Structures are given as C-alpha cells and as structure tokens.
Amino acid sequence: MRQAYVHEAVLVMERDADTQAPGAAITMALCGHWEHQPPCPLAPYHTRAERVGERVLLRTLFAADPATEHVVRDRI
C-alpha cells in the first residue's frame, strides 16, 4: 500500500535560471518523459519550487510503496 512522503532540497540557482527546470528533471527521472499517460509509472508526485533570493526551495510530495521509497528518493 502506498504511503505519502516528502523530499525537500535547497538549490542555489542564478537569479535568471528557470525554477521549473528541477521539476522537469524530476519528471524525467521518475517517468522517463514529461509527456506520458497517467498515472506516473513509479510514483505519483507533485513538485513545487519557490525562489528565495539565489536559493530555490524545492519540495516534492510523492506516494510510494515503502519498499520503493528509496528508489524514488534516489531518482529525485
């Protein structure tokens, strides 16, 4: 049975860098492509990025079987 998890990171990014890029990279890592039929093959997830100066606070919520939690975190 899937459980909810959160993975948080603080990234240092240039002020003009695209804050959606980390989320796109997570999508590629978890789903293989940004365009796919739902549901996400490994774990349903949602990523949010918030800029605070030169830092970007990245938060990914995901649902996974406890046995695959580490796989999802490694890919994120």
C-alpha positions in Angstrom: 0.0 0.0 0.0 1.4 3.4 -1.0 2.3 6.0 1.7 2.9 9.7 1.3 6.4 11.1 1.6 8.1 14.5 1.1 11.5 15.2 -0.2 12.9 18.7 0.2 16.0 20.4 -1.1 17.6 23.8 -1.3 19.2 24.6 -4.6 21.5 27.6 -5.4 20.5 28.9 -8.8 21.3 32.0 -10.8 18.6 34.7 -10.5 17.6 34.3 -14.1 17.6 30.5 -14.1 14.4 28.6 -14.8 12.9 27.4 -11.5 10.8 24.9 -13.4 14.0 23.1 -14.6 14.5 21.0 -11.4 10.9 19.8 -11.6 11.3 18.9 -15.2 14.4 16.9 -14.3 12.5 15.0 -11.6 9.8 14.2 -14.1 12.3 12.8 -16.5 13.9 10.7 -13.7 10.6 9.4 -12.3 8.6 9.0 -15.5 11.1 8.8 -18.4 9.5 11.6 -20.3 7.4 14.7 -19.4 4.6 13.5 -21.7 3.1 10.2 -20.6 -0.3 8.8 -19.8 -1.3 8.9 -16.1 -0.6 7.6 -13.7 3.1 8.2 -13.2 4.8 4.8 -13.6 6.9 4.7 -10.4 5.1 7.1 -8.0 2.5 9.8 -8.3 4.2 13.1 -7.3 4.0 16.9 -7.2 6.9 19.2 -7.2 6.9 22.9 -6.2 9.8 25.4 -6.5 9.9 28.7 -4.6 12.7 31.2 -5.2 14.2 33.0 -2.2 17.0 35.2 -3.5 19.6 32.9 -5.1 18.1 29.8 -3.5 15.3 27.7 -4.7 13.3 25.7 -2.1 12.3 22.5 -3.9 9.6 20.3 -2.3 8.4 17.1 -3.9 5.5 15.2 -2.4 5.1 11.6 -3.6 3.2 8.4 -2.9 5.1 5.2 -3.0 5.2 1.7 -1.6 7.5 1.7 1.4 9.7 -0.8 -0.4 10.3 1.6 -3.3 10.6 4.8 -1.3 14.4 4.8 -1.5 14.3 4.3 -5.3 12.1 7.3 -5.7 14.3 9.4 -3.4 17.4 8.3 -5.3 15.9 9.4 -8.6 14.8 12.8 -7.2 
